[in-house]
Amino acid sequence: MSKKMDSSSLTCKKLTIITVLAVLIQAFGLALFVLGFFPVKPALSGFSGVESFYPPGTDSAEFHNTTNLSDSQLKYLYQELSLVPPLFDRLILMVIDGLPAEFVLGKDGEPPPKAFKDAMPYTQSLLSKGRAIGYHAKAAPPTVTMPRLKAMVSGAVGGFLDVAFNFNTQALLDDNIIVQFLKVGWKMVMHGDETWLKLFPGMFSRHDGVSSFFVKDTVQVDQNVSRHLVDELSRADWSLLILHYLGLDHVGHLGGRNSVLMAPKLGEMDEVIKTIVLNSLPTNNNDQGRTLLLVVSDHGMTENGNHGGSSFEETDSLALFIGPTTFGSTSGNPNKANQVDLASTLSLLFGVPIPKNNVGMLMAETFKSLTVDQQLRLLELNSWQLLRLLEAQLPGLVCENFSCDYFRDDKSERTRGYSSMEETFCCLYMKAADLQRSRKSGEQKSEDNFHSTLVAYHNFLRTASEWLSHRATDKPVGRLIFGVAAMLVSCLILLSLLFLLGKQVFSEQNQQFSSANHYLSWWHLDEIFILVVIIIVVMSMGSSSLVEEEQYIWHFMTSSLYLLSLRKVMQQNTNNYIQIWSTFVILISGRFLRGWHQGGVNWTHLPDISKWLEQAGSPYIKLFQLVSGNLLISISLVSLLWSRKLKKNFVTVVALMHLFPGLLVLHYITKYQDVAFSTGSYDATLMAQIIYAVLGFCSTSIVVAVPWCIPLQNHTLSVHQRKAWGSCFRDSAYVIGLSYVYYWSLLQLLLQQPINSMPVLFLFLQVLASICHASTSNQHLRQWVEVAALYFMGMAGHFGLGNTNTLATIDVAGSFIGVLNHSTVLCGILMFIITYASPMLYLLSMVMYSSASGFIVSQKGDFGSLLKRTLGFPCLVPLGLSSVLLISYTIVLLLMRNHLFVWSVFSPKFMYVCAMTVCVCLGVSVVASTVIYICLVLASREKLQTHTD
C-alpha cells in the first residue's frame, strides 16, 4: 500500500476516504469480536417437571403424566414425589437493593458498625434468638440489579453483557422459581422495582412498580412500597409477595456507605421487617399457612456507594431467612453461600422442582429442622439436577465408563484437566449415591453413615457448582479471529496514513535535506519517549494488577513527557518565559490531579485531597465549587482577548455568551445543588434543563456565527490573501475551540460530583497552557508529538477525576441531573459525558490547537492542503493511538479468556477501551466537522468578496 500511496499522492480527499474506511472496518471487527466473546450463556430449554424427582437416565415412560393435572393436583404430586413435605406455604421476598451483608451480619467475625447495628435492633434480636439465619451470599459480577435478580430466581450465572442489558430489561425465558410457583397455582404480588415486571410480564396479580434508575429519590421510592404493606399482610389471596426497596441503594449512590441518610434508611428497613414479622409470621395457625420471610440484597456497594465490579464490598450480598420459629440450626455465626444457591434452596423449601439451569446448592442450615433422611433426600434431588446439567455441558459424561475404586477425593484430583473433571464428577456423585443407596436399603443407618453421606453429597454439589459457575462458554473461534484481523487491518491503515502524512509534512519542512528518508533517522527524545510510553501501556495490559492501577502509568508518563519538554526549552537559551510558565502550569495542575483521588482498586484507602475535603464538610466543598466556577469564567473571558481580529462589538457578544451560562451554573450550585437529589426537586431539574439549553444554544451560535464575523481583508496579491485567509482561520478556530472547551468544562461543573469541581478547573488550565505552549514553541516540535501529549493528558485527567477500570466508579447519580422522568437514552448519554469528561475535553481542544499550530498556511494555498495540514494530525493521532490500544487489549483479552480474573478485571477494562474508542471517534468527528465548516465559510466569503471587487 505504501508504494502505491506515496506521500506526494496523499491528497485530502484520499486521506479522508481511507480514514473513514479504516474506522468502519474497525467498528465491524469490534462488533464481531464482542458478539463472539460475550455471547449470552447457553441455557437448557424448557422447564423442570416430574423428571426432577427421578435419577438422571430414568426412562420417561416411568414419569407421571401431568398434562391433564390442575395446579393443585400438580402441587400435591410434587410433594408426593419429593418425599419431603414443604416447610412453608407462603413466601415474602423482601429485596433491599444494595444492602451489604456486613451491615447486618458483620465481617470477619466482627459485629456490624455500631451505627448500623443500632439502626436495626429488631433484626439483630431475631438473629440472636435463632429466629433468623443470616448468609453472606456472594454475588457474581457484574453486580447490577437485573442479572442478580435473574441469578436469585433461576440459579444460573448470567453473561457479562447483562450489565448492558440491565438498562433495557427483557422478559426472562429460562426456567426459574417464579414460573415454578406459577405452575403450582401460586398467586403472586409485587411492589417495588419495575425490573420484576419486565422480567416476568403478566405473572403478578397485583403490582406497583417504580423505576430503579431514578437515584435522586430516596424517600418516595420506598414509601410507594410500604404504603401497600399493611393491606397485603392482611390478605390471604397471595402465596408470594415481593417487596423490592430501592431507597438504600439510592442513598449509597448519592452519599456513599457513610452517608448521613444510611442509618435512618436501615432503621426504616428494620421497621418494615418488624411489621412483617408481627403481622404475618405469627398467623401460621390460621388458613394463611406457614410464612417464610426472606430478606435479600442483590449486591453490596463500595465506599462511595457504587457497584458493578467484583470487590468484596460489591459482591457481599445478604440472605436472611426469618421464620415463625427457630430453624433448628446450632450455628450462631453468619454462614457463607453463593447468591445462586437461593433458587435451589427456595425450590426445596416449598416443594417445587429446581430450575433446569440452576448451578447452586442448597443452604443446609435452613433445613436443620428436618429429619436426617429428609435432609439427605433433598441433597439427592439437588445432586440429580446438577448431574443433568453436567451431562448437558459435558456430552461425554457417562459415569458407567469410570471405575472409581482408586479415586482419591483431594484437590489434585479435582484439577487434573478436562477429561479428569468428568471422572471427578462421576466418582464424587457415585460415592454419595452408593452411601445413600445403602442407607435406604437399611444396611447402614448409623450416625457415622449419615455424616459420611452428607459429606459426600456436599463434596459433589460444591465441586459441580463451582465448575458450572466458572466454566467459560465456548466461543466461536473463527468469528473472534476474523474480528481481531479486521481491527488489526484498521490499525495498520491508520498508522500507515499517519506515517505517510508525517513523511510528507516533515520532508516539506526540511527541504534542505536531499533525501526525505532523513526523516526516518531524525528522532527527538520526546518522540522516542512517546513510543516507549505506548509500548509500556500495551505491555501493562497483560497484568491484572497494572490494569487495576493503570492511572499511575498515565500520570507518571504525562509528567515525564512535559519534563522532557521543559528540559528542551531550557536548552534553547531563548528565554521563552511563556513556554516555561505554561509547562509549569501543566505539571502543577497534573500533580494536583494525581493527588485528588487515590484511584484504582488496591490503594483507595490511602488519604487524598478529596477525602480531606469530605472530612472538612460540605461548606468547604461548596466554597471550592464557587471558586472553581468563578476562576473558570474569569480565565475564559481573559482568553477571549487573545484574539484581536474580532470586532469589539462581537467580542462583547461572545463574552456575554460565556458569562451568562457560567452565572447560571454558579446559581445552580448555590441554590439547587443541595436539593437536586431530594424529593420534590422539580425546580432544580428545570434549572438544569435551562442550563443544557443555554449551553447548546450558545455553543451552536458561536460555531455558526464566528467564521462570518472575522474581518477578511481585501488583498490583491495572492500571498497576502493566503496570509489573511490563514489569520481569519486561526482566529475563528481559536474562539470556537475556546468556547468548546469552556462550555464542556461548565457542563462538567454541573454534572460531576461536587468534590471534582477543582479537578475540572485544573483540566481547563492544562488545556489553555498546552495551547499556549504550542503557539509559542520555537523548537519546531512535530505536530504528532503535541497531539499525542494532549491525548496523554486526557487519559491522566480521566483517572484524575476518580475513574478506574472497574464498573463501580461510574457515576450513576450525575446522569439524572436535569432528567425529570427516567430515560435510558438520556441517562446513558449523561453517564458517558461524565465518565469521559477529560478525554473529550482534550479532543475538543484540538479545534483550539489547530489555531496555534504552525502548519496552517500552505505554500500552495489550496483548500485541500489547508485541511490536510490542519486536521491530519489532530484526527489521525487520536484515532491511531486508540486503535493501537484497542487491538492490543483485544488480543490480551483473547489470550486471557480462561484467566481467573477475565470477568472481574479484564472484561470491564475492555468495555472501557471500547467506550474510549467511541469517545475518540465522536471527538474527532466534531473537530473535523468544525474545521471543515470554518474553511467552507471562509472560502465562500473570499469568493463573494472577489465577485464584489
Stockholm file with secondary structure:
# STOCKHOLM 1.0

chainA/1-949         MSKKMDSSSLTCKKLTIITVLAVLIQAFGLALFVLGFFPVKPALSGFSGVESFYPPGTDSAEFHNTTNLSDSQLKYLYQELSLVPPLFDRLILMVIDGLPAEFVLGKDGEPPPKAFKDAMPYTQSLLSKGRAIGYHAKAAPPTVTMPRLKAMVSGAVGGFLDVAFNFNTQALLDDNIIVQFLKVGWKMVMHGDETWLKLFPGMFSRHDGVSSFFVKDTVQVDQNVSRHLVDELSRADWSLLILHYLGLDHVGHLGGRNSVLMAPKLGEMDEVIKTIVLNSLPTNNNDQGRTLLLVVSDHGMTENGNHGGSSFEETDSLALFIGPTTFGSTSGNPNKANQVDLASTLSLLFGVPIPKNNVGMLMAETFKSLTVDQQLRLLELNSWQLLRLLEAQLPGLVCENFSCDYFRDDKSERTRGYSSMEETFCCLYMKAADLQRSRKSGEQKSEDNFHSTLVAYHNFLRTASEWLSHRATDKPVGRLIFGVAAMLVSCLILLSLLFLLGKQVFSEQNQQFSSANHYLSWWHLDEIFILVVIIIVVMSMGSSSLVEEEQYIWHFMTSSLYLLSLRKVMQQNTNNYIQIWSTFVILISGRFLRGWHQGGVNWTHLPDISKWLEQAGSPYIKLFQLVSGNLLISISLVSLLWSRKLKKNFVTVVALMHLFPGLLVLHYITKYQDVAFSTGSYDATLMAQIIYAVLGFCSTSIVVAVPWCIPLQNHTLSVHQRKAWGSCFRDSAYVIGLSYVYYWSLLQLLLQQPINSMPVLFLFLQVLASICHASTSNQHLRQWVEVAALYFMGMAGHFGLGNTNTLATIDVAGSFIGVLNHSTVLCGILMFIITYASPMLYLLSMVMYSSASGFIVSQKGDFGSLLKRTLGFPCLVPLGLSSVLLISYTIVLLLMRNHLFVWSVFSPKFMYVCAMTVCVCLGVSVVASTVIYICLVLASREKLQTHTD
#=GR chainA/1-949 SS CTTTSCGGGCCHHHHHHHHHHHHHHHHHHHHHHHHHHSCCCCCCCSCCCGGGGSCTTCCGGGSCCCTTCCHHHHHHHHHHHHSSCCSCSEEEEEEETTCCTHHHHCBTTBCCCHHHHHHCHHHHHHHHHTSEEEEEEECCSSCSHHHHHHHHHHCCCCCTTHHHHTTSCCCCCSCCHHHHHHHTTCCEEEEEETHHHHHSTTCCSEEEEECSSCTTCSSHHHHHHHTTHHHHHTCCSCSEEEEEECHHHHHHHHHCTTCTTHHHHHHHHHHHHHHHHHHTGGGGGSTTCCEEEEEECSCCCCTTSCCCSCSHHHHEEEEEEECSSCCCCCCCSCEEEETTHHHHHHHHHHTCCCCTTCCCCCCGGGGTTSCHHHHHHHHHHHHHHHHHHHHHHCTTCCGGGCCCTTCCCSHHHHTSCHHHHHHHHHHHHHHHHHHHHHHHTTSCCSHHHHHHHHHHHHHHHHHHHHHHHHCCCCCCHHHHHHHHHHHHHHHHHHHHHHHHHHHHHHHHHTTTSSCTTHHHHCCCHHHHHHHHHHHHHHHHTTCHHHHHTTHHHHHHHHHHHHHHHHHHHHHHTSCCHHHHHHHHHHHHHHHHHHHHCCCSSSSTTSCCHHHHHHHHCHHHHHHHHHHHHHHHHHHHHHHHTTCCSSCHHHHHHHHHHHHHHHHHHHHIIIIIGGGTTSTTCHHHHHHHHHHHHHHHHHHHHHHHHHHHHSCCCCCSSHHHHHHHHHHHHHHHHHHHHHHHHHHHHHHHHHHSCGGGHHHHHHHHHHHHHHHHHHHTCCSCCCHHHHHHHHHHHHHHHHHHTTCCSSGGGCCSGGGGTTCSSCCHHHHHHHHHHHHTHHHHHHHHHHHHHHHHCSCCSCSSCCHHHHHHHHHHHHHHHHHHHHHHHHHHHHHHHHHTTTSTTIIIIIHHHHHHHHHHHHHHHHHHHHHHHHHHHHHHHHHHHHHHHHHHC
#=GC SS_cons         CTTTSCGGGCCHHHHHHHHHHHHHHHHHHHHHHHHHHSCCCCCCCSCCCGGGGSCTTCCGGGSCCCTTCCHHHHHHHHHHHHSSCCSCSEEEEEEETTCCTHHHHCBTTBCCCHHHHHHCHHHHHHHHHTSEEEEEEECCSSCSHHHHHHHHHHCCCCCTTHHHHTTSCCCCCSCCHHHHHHHTTCCEEEEEETHHHHHSTTCCSEEEEECSSCTTCSSHHHHHHHTTHHHHHTCCSCSEEEEEECHHHHHHHHHCTTCTTHHHHHHHHHHHHHHHHHHTGGGGGSTTCCEEEEEECSCCCCTTSCCCSCSHHHHEEEEEEECSSCCCCCCCSCEEEETTHHHHHHHHHHTCCCCTTCCCCCCGGGGTTSCHHHHHHHHHHHHHHHHHHHHHHCTTCCGGGCCCTTCCCSHHHHTSCHHHHHHHHHHHHHHHHHHHHHHHTTSCCSHHHHHHHHHHHHHHHHHHHHHHHHCCCCCCHHHHHHHHHHHHHHHHHHHHHHHHHHHHHHHHHTTTSSCTTHHHHCCCHHHHHHHHHHHHHHHHTTCHHHHHTTHHHHHHHHHHHHHHHHHHHHHHTSCCHHHHHHHHHHHHHHHHHHHHCCCSSSSTTSCCHHHHHHHHCHHHHHHHHHHHHHHHHHHHHHHHTTCCSSCHHHHHHHHHHHHHHHHHHHHIIIIIGGGTTSTTCHHHHHHHHHHHHHHHHHHHHHHHHHHHHSCCCCCSSHHHHHHHHHHHHHHHHHHHHHHHHHHHHHHHHHHSCGGGHHHHHHHHHHHHHHHHHHHTCCSCCCHHHHHHHHHHHHHHHHHHTTCCSSGGGCCSGGGGTTCSSCCHHHHHHHHHHHHTHHHHHHHHHHHHHHHHCSCCSCSSCCHHHHHHHHHHHHHHHHHHHHHHHHHHHHHHHHHTTTSTTIIIIIHHHHHHHHHHHHHHHHHHHHHHHHHHHHHHHHHHHHHHHHHHC
//
